Amino acid sequence: MFKQFIADYYGVHAVTYEMGDNTERQLINHVAQTSALLLMEQMLDTPPDAFRREQRPTAEEKQ
């Protein structure tokens, strides 16, 4: 629900990546660290103006 609020209000979407309960911890750590590095590389390669978005008013603010 909070993820949807952020998407609706800020126009920012999230990704949920799930793994099984029996997934090896070493694999989980590898995927997490690799994903974080790739995300940071993408963000650093993106011009700052690409991140600026107008905030959408909440239901309370519309009233």
The 8 nearest C-alpha neighbors of each residue, nearest first, counted from 0:
[[1, 3, 2, 4, 5, 6, 7, 13],
 [2, 0, 4, 3, 5, 6, 7, 8],
 [1, 3, 5, 0, 4, 6, 13, 12],
 [2, 4, 6, 0, 1, 5, 7, 12],
 [3, 5, 1, 7, 6, 2, 8, 0],
 [4, 6, 8, 2, 3, 9, 7, 11],
 [7, 5, 10, 11, 3, 12, 4, 9],
 [8, 6, 4, 5, 10, 9, 3, 55],
 [9, 7, 55, 5, 6, 4, 10, 54],
 [10, 8, 54, 11, 5, 6, 7, 55],
 [9, 11, 6, 7, 8, 12, 5, 52],
 [12, 10, 6, 9, 5, 13, 7, 8],
 [11, 13, 6, 10, 14, 5, 2, 3],
 [14, 12, 15, 2, 11, 6, 5, 3],
 [13, 15, 16, 12, 2, 17, 11, 6],
 [14, 16, 17, 13, 2, 18, 12, 31],
 [17, 15, 14, 18, 31, 13, 30, 34],
 [16, 18, 15, 19, 20, 14, 27, 22],
 [19, 17, 22, 20, 16, 27, 21, 23],
 [18, 20, 22, 21, 17, 23, 27, 16],
 [19, 21, 22, 18, 23, 17, 24, 27],
 [20, 22, 19, 23, 18, 24, 27, 26],
 [23, 21, 19, 20, 24, 18, 27, 26],
 [22, 24, 25, 26, 21, 27, 20, 28],
 [25, 23, 27, 26, 28, 22, 29, 21],
 [24, 26, 28, 23, 27, 29, 22, 30],
 [27, 25, 29, 24, 28, 23, 30, 22],
 [26, 28, 24, 30, 29, 25, 31, 23],
 [29, 27, 31, 25, 26, 30, 32, 24],
 [28, 30, 26, 32, 27, 31, 33, 25],
 [29, 31, 33, 27, 28, 32, 34, 26],
 [32, 30, 28, 34, 29, 33, 27, 35],
 [31, 33, 35, 29, 34, 30, 28, 36],
 [34, 32, 36, 30, 35, 31, 29, 37],
 [33, 35, 37, 31, 32, 36, 30, 38],
 [36, 34, 38, 32, 33, 37, 31, 39],
 [35, 37, 39, 33, 38, 34, 40, 32],
 [38, 36, 40, 34, 39, 35, 33, 41],
 [37, 39, 41, 35, 36, 40, 34, 42],
 [38, 40, 42, 36, 41, 37, 43, 35],
 [41, 39, 37, 43, 38, 42, 44, 36],
 [42, 40, 38, 44, 39, 43, 37, 45],
 [41, 43, 39, 45, 44, 40, 38, 46],
 [42, 44, 40, 45, 41, 39, 46, 38],
 [43, 45, 41, 42, 40, 46, 39, 47],
 [46, 44, 42, 43, 41, 47, 49, 50],
 [45, 47, 48, 49, 44, 50, 43, 42],
 [48, 46, 49, 50, 45, 51, 43, 42],
 [49, 47, 50, 51, 46, 45, 52, 42],
 [48, 50, 47, 46, 51, 45, 52, 42],
 [51, 49, 48, 47, 52, 46, 45, 42],
 [52, 50, 48, 49, 53, 47, 54, 9],
 [53, 51, 54, 50, 9, 10, 49, 48],
 [52, 54, 55, 51, 9, 10, 8, 56],
 [55, 53, 9, 8, 52, 56, 10, 7],
 [54, 56, 8, 9, 53, 57, 7, 10],
 [57, 55, 60, 61, 54, 58, 8, 59],
 [56, 58, 60, 59, 61, 55, 8, 7],
 [57, 59, 61, 60, 56, 62, 55, 8],
 [60, 58, 57, 61, 62, 56, 55, 8],
 [59, 61, 57, 62, 58, 56, 55, 8],
 [62, 60, 58, 59, 56, 57, 55, 8],
 [61, 60, 59, 58, 57, 56, 55, 8]]
